[in-house]
Amino acid sequence: MDKDNILEVRDLKVAFDGRTVVENVNFSLRRGTTLGIVGESGSGKSVSTLALMGLLPKNATVSGSAVLEGSELLTLDEEGFRGIRGKRISMIFQEPMTSLNPVQKCGAQVVEMLRQHEEVTAQDARERVIGLFSEVLLPRPEKIFDSYPHEISGGQKQRVMIAMALVNKPDILIADEPTTALDVTVQKTILELLRDLQEKHGTSIIFITHDLGVIAQVADEIMVMYRGKVMEQGPAAEILHNPKEPYTKGLLACRPPLEDKPRRLPTVEEYLEGERYAGATTDSDASPLSPHPSPLLSVKDLSVTYTLKRNFFGKPVQTLKGVDGVTFDIMEGETLGLVGESGCGKSTLGRALLRLIEHSSGSVSYRSKPLDTLSNKEMRALRPKLQIIFQDPYSSLNPRITIGDAIREPLTVHGGGDRSKVLELMEQVGLRAEWYSRYPHELSGGQRQRVCIARALILQPELVICDESVSALDVSVQAQVLNLLNDLKEKYHYTYLFITHDLSVVHYMADRIMVMQKGKVVESGTPDDLFHNPQTDYTRTLIDAIPRI
C-alpha cells in the first residue's frame, strides 16, 4: 500500500441477491485530499461507499479489497465496523429527513454519536455540539439542539447531519450528496467548512454528488461512474476540462447554462448515442408560449405564523412569521421561480397556497375564487387542479405501496384512468415499465423523485408547485425532467411555481423570479434582469455563491 494513501480499494464488487450492481471498482484516496465521485442516480456511487462501512443490507454480497491504513475493511464483522463507523470513517447521508430519528431531539442525536466514541460529561457534550451547530451555521443553535427534526427546515436537518458526521473528527469523511438540500450560500459555506476541516485535521474526503459545479470546487481527483462501473478517473482539472468519455462529456453539457437559455437542454443519452448536441435543436423558429395576461392565482398580504412557545394557559408568548405579508400573482401559463435561503419560507408559502397549512392572515384566490372560504369538500374537488411535488421523495411515498400504485392513486381517488396511462407517464419521466411493482426502498433517491413528479402530473393539473422537485436528481436526469416539465407546460398549458435553491435551474426554467428572505419577498424580475442587475445585496450574494466550473 502506498504510504501516501489512507484508503485503497481494489476490484470492489457488490451484488444484491446475485444481481451485480457494482463491479471492478478501483480507486485510492490520498491523505488530506478529496476524491469526487460523480454519476447518474443508481450508478453505484452510494452503494460503493456504504460497502466500506458495512452498511449494506444482508442480501448484499461484497467482494474485493478495501484497505484502511493496513487494515482490511471488507472482512470485518459487525463489532469491528462499529469501532470504525463515526470514529475512523464517518458519513453524511443523502436524505437527512429519513436519517434523523423523528422522536429524538437533534442535539441528543449528535451527543449520542460523540459519547459513543468519547468519554465526556453531558454538559461538555452539549457545549461541544452547540459549538459545532454554530460552526455549520445553524441559526439559534441552542434552540435547534432542543428541537425535533420535524421542527426545522430540510436544509437545517442536513446541517445537523453534517455536524453529526464531524463531531468525532474522523480520518475519512464520506459526504453523500451533502449539499443537495442546501441553498447556494450555505452550500458555499459548507464546502469552505469541509475544506477548512481538511486543512486543520488532514481529513480525507470522498465527496459524492451529481453537481459537477460543486465537484469543481472541492475535488482533487474525480471518478465518474455509470451503471456500476468506473468510466473515467483522474485529476479534477483534466476530467472537467478535457473529458475523454462521451458519458462525461454529456454530464458536463447538460447542466443548465447561465450565459444563455436554450429551448431544450442536451441529455446524456444524446452523447452516448454519438449525437452531438447542436444549437439547431433549440427550435429558434418556434417561440415559447407567452404567459396569459390574466392571473391564475392571486396572493394578497399572505402571512403564516408559527407558535414557538406557549404559557401555562396555552396562550402564544413567542411566535415566528414563516411568511410575512407576501403579495404576488401567478399568470396563467407562466413559470414563476421562487428562490431564497433554507428556512426563508419558500416551502411554507407553497404549502399555504394549497391550504396544506393554514395561513394566519391575507388571502389566496384561484381564478378569482377565494380559497379561504371553501369548505373541505369544495377544496377536495379543486385539488386535481392544484398539485405539489414535495421536496423529500422518500417520506412523501408510502413504503407499503408499489410505485405504480402510488402514481395511480390520484386517479383512483378522483376517478378515471387505467394502468396504461400510468405506464405511459412512467416512461415520460424516465421510469421503466417493469418497475411498476417495485417499492420505494428498491429505487434510488433520484428515481423516487421521478415517481413523485409522475404522481403530481397524472391528473394533468393547471397549477403545479414544484418544491425542490429536481434537487435530488443528478444533472443528466435533471435535464430530462426540466425538458419534460417544459414539454408538458407547452402541451397542457401548465402553470408552475418553481421553488428551488439552484439558481442555474431557476434561471433556465422561470419567466419571472421572486427572491425571498426571512419570510418576505425582497426582489422580483425576469431572470436576465435579476442575474445581470440585482437590486439587493442579498440577491447579489446568492448569485456570487453559484458554483461554476
Secondary structure, 3 states (H helix, E strand, C coil): CCCCEEEEEEEEEEEECCEEEEEEEEEEEECCCEEEEEECCCCCHHHHHHHHCCCCCCCEEEEEEEEECCEECCCCCHHHHHHHECCCEEEECCCHHHHCCCCCCHHHHHHHHHHHHCCCCHHHHHHHHHHHHHHCCCCCHHHHHCCCHHHCCHHHHHHHHHHHHHCCCCCEEEEECCCCCCCHHHHHHHHHHHHHHHHHHCCEEEEECCCHHHHHHHCCEEEEEECCEEEEEEEHHHHHHCCCCHHHHHHHHCCCCCCCCCCCCCCHHHHHCCCCCCHHHHCCCCCCCCCCCCEEEEEEEEEEEEEEEECCCCCEEEEEEEEEEEEEEEECCCEEEEEECCCCCHHHHHHHHCCCCCCCEEEEEECCEECCCCCHHHHHHHHHHEEEECCCCCCCCCCCCCHHHHHHHHHHHHCCCCHHHHHHHHHHCCCCHHHHHCCHHHCCHHHHHHHHHHHHHCCCCCEEEEECCCCCCCHHHHHHHHHHHHHHHHHHCCEEEEECCCHHHHHHHCCEEEEEECCEEEEEECHHHHHHCCCCHHHHHHHHCCCCC
